[in-house]
Amino acid sequence: MKYVVIFKASIRNFDHEYNATAENLRNNALQQFNCQKFESFCLEKKEFALSYWNSLEDIRAWRLDTEHQLTQQQGKEKWYHNFEIEICEIQRQYKSP
């Protein structure tokens, strides 16, 4: 894994539709766009998601996907006050034994 996309959002309100939509997007990223790993969690009224990728081209394809773009718009209107995205190159990775 060479890149990590960090998604940070301020939560407005999650409704019954949110969980199914989020799960569908994660599955699409993993199955159709070569995402290697996807982790997310919420803390108080913040959501954080980390997705790991091998190429910027895969990240770009994911960003430009029509379903992803429609869901982003839905997120802006319904689920989030605001969000930000950072794309970082992983220089080193360490694990405990």
Secondary structure as UniProt FT lines:
FT   STRAND          3..11
FT   HELIX           16..32
FT   STRAND          37..43
FT   TURN            44..45
FT   STRAND          46..53
FT   HELIX           56..64
FT   HELIX           66..74
FT   HELIX           75..79
FT   STRAND          80..89
//
